[in-house]
Amino acid sequence: MTSSKLDNLVRIGQLNKETGTQAEFNGLIFSLNASTWRVLAKAHEHCNIAEYEGHLEVDEQLLFDLINAAEKVYSSAIAFGPVLDE
């Protein structure tokens, strides 16, 4: 059965949507590709330099890549749905 058919069953109340666990959510997030994590790490490094050393260097390419990485993380999290406390 396709995802859209399952979504329709959830919408009309014929099927309950299963909520994921924190461990499943972590697995989804950690399944992001290495290039996405490199961008996030580089942006974090730039943030720390700006905060702790007072040196802020604006890198337009990094900003563009960071926005794209954030969209990937957001899409993955939204697609997963709510997370249950374990």
Secondary structure, 3 states (H helix, E strand, C coil): CCHHHHHHHHHCCCCCCCCEEHHHHHHHHHCCCHHHHHHHHHHHHHHHHHHHHCCCCCCHHHHHHHHHHHHHHHHHHHHHCCEECC
